[in-house]
Amino acid sequence: MTSAARPADGPRTNVRYGIVFFLFLLTSLNFADRATLSMVGPDISKEFGLDKITLGYLLSAFSWAYVIAQLPGGWLLDRMGPRRVYLWSIILWSVFTLLQGFAFGGQHLFTIPRPFMTPLIVSGVVLMLFGLRFLLGIAEAPSFPANSRIVAAWFPTAERGTATAIFNSAQYAATVIFAPIMGWILHSFGWQQVFFFMGLVGLGFAAAWPRLIHAPREHPRANAAEVDHIVRGGGLVDMGKPSAKLAGKGGWSVVKQLLGNRMLVGVYFGQYCITTLTWFFLTWFPIYLRDERHMSILKTGFMVVFPALCGLVGGILGGLFSDWLLRRGCSLTVARKTPIVGGLLLSVCMIGCNYVSTEWAVIGLMSMAYFGKGVGALGWAVVSDSSPKEIMGLSGALFNTFGNIAGITTPIAIGYIIDRTQSFDGALIFVGVHAILGVVSFLFIVGEIKRVELRPVA
């Protein structure tokens, strides 16, 4: 019996909180899989003699595919629904993560002596790793649009900022949960085992997915009272139905409509700026601590936890504060923009690391910057609030496409900056300037935040 067929009497269930908690754990794994290469990067670079520019391109491989696959992923979500698409996404990204452990000529089975490490072998290693990271990006492409779509279906508007902040904060929890584990595995068993471990964990999540995730009206543990609460509060419980507005060749027409909306374009550019900070912390930050600050593998694995914890707290507080402002009568625009702008301004303090020498000062400033970035990471809530109801998947994919262009530019640009200057100073300025540009976008381009109405297409 579906929840819609049950009486609304009795205490209201709260299945939606379990849904968002599972999304939180799954997204933590998602980001940890992206970050595996940043943890093992210095060891791979040393073993194969890779320079910072080559490492930067390897770190960007994921995002090339992630960006390319966003719109096809959103298209699939709008037609097949997040439950089916997300399951295959989890399975595939876990397999591609696991296979990276074999990408270096089976180093766990035999060792290639240094004299035989020819340029041809090194090139093959780089191409194999780049290809697997590229496939990982394709597999993970539907994940965040699916998260946004599931939250929009399960949560009323006044709870959506908090719910979005919870799953979005998983990017920080990924470091808190998995960085010490990966650091220990790397130190004790070698970097190949990091990929094997993360891939197997992902396959475990894939096995749990069909049992835990359902649409609101179909969930066996959600009663009618909870579904009614979601509907009355603006939750889009029926958004899984196909839209007549996307029939035929309407897909590209609606993309043009989205790109023609100034508010959405401002949100997209703002997300690109925010994601620049994300990809610095996700890729170069552990390398910064090891190469620039000369921390050991184990120490790096634990030191990256403190800024990530601050990002996690900031992310959840940003969502709670935004929803609190909304309940206090503030407009949606004020409620969403206030934490975004304030958080990004605080993130600029990371540039101060160029002027301090002690480890505690570096970690303190990075923690403040990550906290600010967490507070300001409400872009997905804005997408849920403003996207046309009929194309939440496609709109979220377009938003994620623009945002994750930063996943291409940031690792490569920082690689060139470090290679040319032999220092991270310019890299931190590069990231801080993007935080300022994000503030400019939300203050002067976005304007009023409101739901976009989709025009019918021929």
N, C-alpha and C positions, 0 to 999 in steps of 0.2 A: 504494500500500500504506500503510495506517495504521500509526502507531507501535506499536499494540497487537499487530499481526501480525508485528512484527520481533523477532528474538532480543534478549535482554537482555545478550548478550555484548558485550565491547568497552567503550571509555570511555563514560561517561554523558554525554549531551549536556546543554547548559545553555541551551536555547532560552528558558526562562522569564525569563532575565535580559534577553534581547533584547525580549521581550514587555513587561516592566515599563519598559524604557528608552523604547520607543515610546509607552507610556502617559504617561510623564514628559513627553516632547516635546509630545504632543497636549494634555495638561492644561495645559502652559505656554501654549500658544496659546489654550486655553479661557479661562484667567484673563486673558490679555492682551486678548482681545476684550471681556471684562467691564470692563476698566480703561480702554478707549479714551476714554470720556467724561470720566474724571477728568483725563486728560492734556490734552484740548482744552477742558475746561469753562470755565476762565477766559477763553479767547478767545471762546467762544460767548456767555458771559455779557456780555462787553464789547460784542460786536457787536450783540446783541439786547436789551441792557439788562435781563438777568435778575437777580433778587435771589437771595440764598443759599437762601431757602426753596424757590423754584422749582427751583433747581439741585439741591437735596436730593431733591425729588420725582422729578426726572429720573434722578438717580443710583439711586433706589430702584425704578424701573420694571422693571428686569431681575428683581429679586427677587420682586416681586408675582407675576409669571408663573412664575418658577422654583419658588416654593413651591406654587402651585396645581397645577402639572403634575407634581410629584414622585410622588404616588401613581399616577396614570395611567401615568407613565413606568416605575415599578417593576413595575406590572401587566404592561406590555408586555414588559419584560425577562424576567419569569418565564415568559412564554408563548412569546415569539418568539426569545429568546436575545439576548445582548449584541452579537453580531457584526452582525446585520442592523439592530437598532435603533440602535446606535451609528453606523453608517455614515450613515443618514438624518439623525441628529442633527448630525453634522459638516457634511454638505452644507447643511442648513437654517440652522445658526447662521452659517456662512460667508456665505451669501447675504444674510441679514439684517444682518450686519456691513457688507458691501459697500454695501447699499442706504442705510445711514445717511449715506453720502457725498452722497446726493441729497436728504437730508431738509430742506435749508435753501433750497428754491427754486432748486436748481441754481446755487449760488453760484460753483461752479468755472466756469460758463459765462457768467454775467453777475453784475453787482453791483447790489444794490438800494440806491439812494442813501438816506442816513440820513433825509432829510425824508419819504420814502415808506415808512419802516419803521413802519407803522401798528400799533396794538394788535391788529388783526385778523390781520395777517401774522405778527406775533410769536406770537400764540396758535396759528395754524396750524403754525408751526415747532415749537412746544413739543409740540403734539398728535402731529405726525408722528414726532418723535423719541421721544416716550413710547411710541407704538405700536410702532415698530421695536425699541426696547429690550425691550418686553413680549414681542414675538415671539421675540427672541433668548433670553429667559429660558425660554420654552416649549421651544425647540429644544435648549437645553443641559441641560434637566432630567434626562435619563437618564444623563448622562455620569459623575457620581461613583458612583452605585449600580452602573453597569456596570463602572467601574474596580474597585470592591470585589469584585464578582462574578467578574471575570476573575482577580484576584489570588487569591481563595479557591480557584479552580479550578486555578491553575498553581503555587501555593506551599504547601508543608507548613507546619504551625502555627509551628514554630520559626524559619521564615524570613519569616513573614507580616508581622511588625511592621516589619522592614526594607523589604520590598517596598512595603508600604502607605506608609511614610514617604517612600519615593522618589517615588511618584506624587503624594503629598500635598504634597511639597516643591516641586512644580512651580508652585504658587501664588507662591512666592518667585522661582523661576527665571524666571517670566513677566516680572517687573520687571527682573531682571538682563539677560535677553536682549532684551526688546522695548522697555523704557522709553527707553534711549538712541536706538534706531532711531526710535521714534515721536516723540521730542523733536527729532531731526534733521529728519525729514520735516515735522513741524509748523513748525519754524523756516524750512525751505528752501522748502516748497511749499504750506503751508496745511493746515488741519485736515481738509479733505475727503479729502485724499490718504491720511491715516492710516487711514481706514475702507476705502478701496479696497485699500490694501496688505494689511491684515490679512485682508480677505475672500478675496483671491486666494491667500494663503498657506494658508488653511483648505481651500480647494478642492483644493490640492495634497496635503494630508494625506488628504482623502477618496479621492483616486485611489490612494494607497498602501495604505489600510486593508485592502481585500479580499485583497491579496497577502501581508500580514504577520500578520494575526490569524486564528487558528484555535483550536478546542478542543484540549486536550492530546492526546487520542487520535487526532485528525485532522490534526495539524500534520505537514507533510511532512518536517520536519527534526528532530523530537523522537523519539528512539528509545525502545524499551520500558523501558530502564534508567531513563531520566529519569521516565517515567510511573510506574514502580513506586516510585521514590524519593518522588514526590509523594504517591502513594496511601498508602504506609507512614507518611508523616509527617502524615497527616490532611488532605491536599488533597482538595477536593471535585470530582474530575475528571468525575463523572457528574451534576453538579448541573443540567445543562441539560435533563434529562428533566422533563416535566410532572408535577405533583404531584396525586395523587388527593385530597389534603386541601383543595385549592382548587377542587374541582369545584362547579358550580352557584353558589349564593349564599354560598359560604364565605368570600369575600374580606373582607367587612366583619367577619365573625366573628373572623377571625385578626387583623385590625387591632385589635379590642377586646382580644384576648389580649395583644398586644404592649403596648398602652397600660395594661393591668392589671398589668404586670410592673414592680415598683419599680426593679429594677436598670436596665432599659431606659429608664424615664422619667428616672432620674437621669442616664444617659448622654445622653439627648436634650437635657435642660436644660443640661448641661455643654457640649454642642456649641453650643448657642445662645450661651453666654457666650464660647466660644472664637471663634466666627464673628463676634462683635461686633468683636473685634480685627482679624480678617481684613478686614472691610468698611471699617473705618477706614483701614487701610493701602491698601486697593484703591481707595477713592473719595476721601476727604478729605485724605489725607496729601500728595499732590503739590500740592493746592490750599493746604494749610497752609504748605508751603515757599514757595510763590509769594506768597500774600497776607499771611501772618503774618510770615514771615521774609524776604520781599522778594527772593527769588532769581529769576534770569532763567529763561526757558523751557529753554535749553540746560543751565544749571546744575542746574535741578530734575531734568531727565531723567537726569543723571549722579549727582546726590546721592541719589536714591531707590534707587540700585543698592546702596549700602553696607549699609543695613538689610536689604534683600532678600537679599543674600549671606549675612548673618548668619542670617537666617531659614532659608535653604536649608541651611546647615551645621547649624543647630540641629535642623531637621526630620530630616535623615539621621542625626545623632548620637542623637536621641531614639529612633528606631527601632532602631538598632544596640544602644543601651544596654538597651532593653527586651528585645530578643531575647537579649542576653548574660545578663541577669538570669534569664531563663527557662531558658537552658542551664545556669546555675549552680545550678539547683534551686529558685529562688524560685517561688512560686505565680504563676499567671497574673494574679491580682489585684494582687500586689505589683509584678510586672514591668511591668504597664501603668500602674498608678496613680502610681508613683514619678516617672517623667519628666513625666507630665501635671501633677501638683500642683507639682513643683519649677519647671517651665517657666512655669506661670501666675503663680506668686508672683514670678518674676523680671520678668515682663511689666509688673508694677505700676510699675516704675521710670520708665515713660514720663511719669508725672505730674510727675517732676522737671524736665521741659522747661519747665514754668511758672515755674521759679525760676532759669533760666540764660539768658544773652543771646548767648553766642558760638555760631557755627554749628557748630564742632566738638563742643561739648558737646551740642547738640541732636541732631546726627547720632549721636553716641556713645550717648546714652540711648535713642534710637529703635532703634539697632542692637541694644542689649542687650535691649530689649523684644521686638523681632522675633525675636531668637535664642531667648528664652524661649518665645515663642508657638510657634516651630517645634518646640522640644523637646517641648512639651505637646500638639502636634496629632496625637494617636494615636487619635482617636475612631474613624476608619475601621478601624483594627486591632481595636479593641474590638468593633465591629459584626461584623466577619468572625469573631471568636472566639465571639460570643455569640448571633448571630441563628439562628433555626431554619433548618436546612439547606434545607427545602423552599421557603422564601420569602426567600432572600437579597436578591433584587431589591426586593421590597416592604418588607422591614425596612430596607434601606439607604435607600430612598426616604423612609420615615417619619422616619428619623434625619436625613436631609438636609432634610426639610420643617421640622422644629423648628429645626435649625441655621440655616437661611437665612431664617427670620423676622427674624433679625438684619440680613439684607440689606435688609429693609424699614425696620425701626425705626432702625437706626444712621444711614444717610444723612439721614433726615428729622429725627430728634432732634437731630443735630449741626447741621443747617441752621437749626433753630429756635434752638438755643443760641447759635450765632454771630450770627444776626440780632438776637437780643434783647440780647446782651452785647457785641457787636462785638469778640469775642475768642474764641480757641480754648481758653482755660484750662479752662472748664467742660466742653468736649468731651473733653479728655484725662482729666479726672476721671471723666467718664461711662464712658469705655472702661476705665480702670483698675479701677473698681468692679466691672465685669462680670468681669474676670479673677479678682477675689476671690470673687465668687459662683460661678464655675466650680470653684474649689478646694473651696468648701463642698459643692457638689453631689457631687463625686467622693469626698469624704471621708465625708460623712454620709448620703447618699441611695443611692448606687450599691451599696455593700456588696460581696459576693463577685461576681467576674466569672466567669460560666460559660455554657455553651451552653444556650439555652432550648429545651425540648422542646415542640413544637406539639401541642396536643390535637386529636384528630379532630373535624371539624365535620359536622353533619348535612347 
